[in-house]
Amino acid sequence: MTRVYVSQDMAAVALGADAVAEALANAGADVVRTGSRGLFRLEPLVEVEMPEGRVGFGPVAAADAALVLDGSHPARLGDVAAVPFFARQQRFTFVRCGVIDPLSLDDYEAHGGWRGLAAARAMPPQAAIDAVKASGLRGRGGAGFPTGIKWQTVHDAPGSTKYVVCNADEGDSGTFADRLLMEGDPFCLIEGMAIAGHAVGAERGYIYIRSEYPFAIRTMREAIARAASIVAPFVLEVRVGAGAYVCGEETAMLDSIEGKRGEVRAKPPLPAIAGLFGRPTVINNVLSLAAVPFILSKGGEAYAAIGFGRSRGTMPVQLAGNVRNGGLFETGFGITLGELVMDIGGGTESGRPVKAVQVGGPLGAYFPPSMFDLPFDYEAFAAAGGLIGHAGITVFDDTVDMAHMARFAMEFCAHESCGKCTPCRIGSTRGVELIDRLIAGEDRAADAVERLPQMRNIARGTRPAEEEIELLRDLCDTMKFGSLCALGGFTPYPVLSALDHFPQDFGAAAAPISSAAAE
Amino acid sequence: MNATRNDRSIAGDATHADDYAAVVARLVEDMGGEQTVLLPMLHALQEEFGYIDDLMVPAVASALNLSRADVHGVVTFYHDFRRRPLGRHRVRLCRAESCQARGAAAVERTATERLGLRMGETSPDGRVTLDAVYCLGLCATGPNAMIDDVPVSRIDPATLDRLLGDLMR
């Protein structure tokens, strides 16, 4: 019986992989369901075990089963790993994704699994922390905080009960690496969390997965059950979110796990000192924890050997939106934005010119093609007025209206604000109103309160667009520095970057002000 | 599977608070009675009855030793928890940036026109609920939708029209 591999990743299923797998099984093939390799243009992708190795075909329709099995299907790719999109990658974290059966312990072990955990458990906790420090690994959720230092803080915090929490609330549009990993190589995340548990002295871990990821929830739960005896005494539990974007913020997530409204906590105290149930808690993103098994098995230096400046190791970049080669591209830091979007991504899928790319999800800045020489690096992006975030890149063609996207950023913030701090709760709504007036090209008349005689310090005339833009910038400033967390604090990134780089979309009034305010 | 759940949810309308308390007691046996199980418990109740009836709130509050305000606050904070039943089918269209970049607005327009519903509404005959979702993590192959429990990518107005036609039949 011919063995074939078909992805059961949610993205592949959404493109018809289940029907393809069924057709292949009906045609007598032995079907193994894997995660996705990560190039969605090829899904549903089928790999057939042949004498020369695994031979890929994609995309494949259910009706093509016979052609695939006899090797004559026209979409024959040969060795999938040799496809340029994959050959150019440096896969440290995603090396098994799309290759193995995600829930097979034998497959995981045969492909290098559990070696990091074995190495960690053979050394004292401090040595494991030192290895993570030496790797230079920084938080992949977006903040870029050094993971080893976070672990050290939890390790040093007094108390016998500590926790490891994995942030798998991947709510940013344009990002899907967490989902891909949880569906394609769940044991890798489990191993990383068990290593973290050993390093900081925690015996219990939670994985908080958003409810929009039903496939990942199912796979992680099953993987946890299968690996329970291997990671024992470390115990893991999946917690399912409930549609609140703000729960991706670490302290809101802790409140949510505790059974409360997902409202952001003021810091300090840091979660590393007083986190879940008031105990010292490591909170790391899926990609940070999934990088750890490599670091422990191959050594921190091997991980740190590639990268750029203070950004060490690899970043699983996600190419999304209107892009030809959308998917997961894991590579060392330092590659330029233009290489990612144009060379690897292949430009827009619509074939029209790229107008803007948004990096880092709904709270990330929009960049024009004139900034495509930016190297992918935490510091370089911060200096350019943006952020890497979770490394999702959403590509837009020239049909996009950037004033509309700026409005959407404010609207999304208003929709998802937890309501705890005023700049985010009120500012986002005022921001939507402001941008609406700019789009409509209406001057704003003074309202009844502003016309009161006792309101001496405010302008009482009609506010023209120039002043509205000034007000929008002022509002963004308040949100950026006055909000409790990144939701209100980073919403100004997409708004201001749209205003700075695409003033023409905001009407004629935007152009002169923006160049003066750019300083 | 969705149909059975919602048939039960219609029966759930007539269920008395005592019955909710019995289900909550069963869940406490399973999960424990600490506050930390509140979200898992609400998910389980919604899975069983299709929505979170206001009458469930006192039962949950007393089982977990919380105030009713605490439980109400949590139910209303999270977008996932519904206080009314859904239609028999649920169509969720992604509205986030990556799907917008691939033409989600046109798909949304088709859906609202074809169903005669605004986003978030259920048809008067209870057949279908139209909802927005902010990202399904399928961001390279949008516009995306979840139709009941099935993810669908690369939707255009024509395919959506066909899919909705299947649901309405």
Chai-1 contact restraints between the chains, C-beta under 6 A:
chainA,res_idxA,chainB,res_idxB,connection_type,confidence,min_distance_angstrom,max_distance_angstrom,comment,restraint_id
A,M10,B,P151,contact,1.0,0.0,6.0,A-B,restraint_1
A,A11,B,L138,contact,1.0,0.0,6.0,A-B,restraint_2
A,A14,B,L138,contact,1.0,0.0,6.0,A-B,restraint_3
A,A14,B,P151,contact,1.0,0.0,6.0,A-B,restraint_4
A,A14,B,V152,contact,1.0,0.0,6.0,A-B,restraint_5
A,A14,B,S153,contact,1.0,0.0,6.0,A-B,restraint_6
A,L15,B,S153,contact,1.0,0.0,6.0,A-B,restraint_7
A,F40,B,A140,contact,1.0,0.0,6.0,A-B,restraint_8
A,F40,B,T141,contact,1.0,0.0,6.0,A-B,restraint_9
A,S173,B,A96,contact,1.0,0.0,6.0,A-B,restraint_10
A,S173,B,E97,contact,1.0,0.0,6.0,A-B,restraint_11
A,S173,B,S98,contact,1.0,0.0,6.0,A-B,restraint_12
A,S173,B,C135,contact,1.0,0.0,6.0,A-B,restraint_13
A,G174,B,S98,contact,1.0,0.0,6.0,A-B,restraint_14
A,G174,B,C139,contact,1.0,0.0,6.0,A-B,restraint_15
A,F176,B,G137,contact,1.0,0.0,6.0,A-B,restraint_16
A,F176,B,C139,contact,1.0,0.0,6.0,A-B,restraint_17
A,R179,B,G137,contact,1.0,0.0,6.0,A-B,restraint_18
A,S211,B,D80,contact,1.0,0.0,6.0,A-B,restraint_19
A,E212,B,L136,contact,1.0,0.0,6.0,A-B,restraint_20
A,A242,B,L39,contact,1.0,0.0,6.0,A-B,restraint_21
A,A242,B,Y78,contact,1.0,0.0,6.0,A-B,restraint_22
A,A242,B,D80,contact,1.0,0.0,6.0,A-B,restraint_23
A,G243,B,Y78,contact,1.0,0.0,6.0,A-B,restraint_24
A,G243,B,H79,contact,1.0,0.0,6.0,A-B,restraint_25
A,G243,B,D80,contact,1.0,0.0,6.0,A-B,restraint_26
A,A244,B,Y78,contact,1.0,0.0,6.0,A-B,restraint_27
A,E258,B,T36,contact,1.0,0.0,6.0,A-B,restraint_28
A,G259,B,Q35,contact,1.0,0.0,6.0,A-B,restraint_29
A,G259,B,T36,contact,1.0,0.0,6.0,A-B,restraint_30
A,G259,B,L38,contact,1.0,0.0,6.0,A-B,restraint_31
A,R261,B,G73,contact,1.0,0.0,6.0,A-B,restraint_32
A,R261,B,V74,contact,1.0,0.0,6.0,A-B,restraint_33
A,R261,B,F77,contact,1.0,0.0,6.0,A-B,restraint_34
A,A320,B,S98,contact,1.0,0.0,6.0,A-B,restraint_35
A,A320,B,C139,contact,1.0,0.0,6.0,A-B,restraint_36
A,A320,B,A140,contact,1.0,0.0,6.0,A-B,restraint_37
A,G321,B,S98,contact,1.0,0.0,6.0,A-B,restraint_38
A,G321,B,A101,contact,1.0,0.0,6.0,A-B,restraint_39
A,N322,B,A101,contact,1.0,0.0,6.0,A-B,restraint_40
A,N322,B,R102,contact,1.0,0.0,6.0,A-B,restraint_41
A,G326,B,A140,contact,1.0,0.0,6.0,A-B,restraint_42
A,G327,B,A140,contact,1.0,0.0,6.0,A-B,restraint_43
A,T394,B,E97,contact,1.0,0.0,6.0,A-B,restraint_44
A,T394,B,S98,contact,1.0,0.0,6.0,A-B,restraint_45
A,T394,B,A101,contact,1.0,0.0,6.0,A-B,restraint_46
A,F396,B,A101,contact,1.0,0.0,6.0,A-B,restraint_47
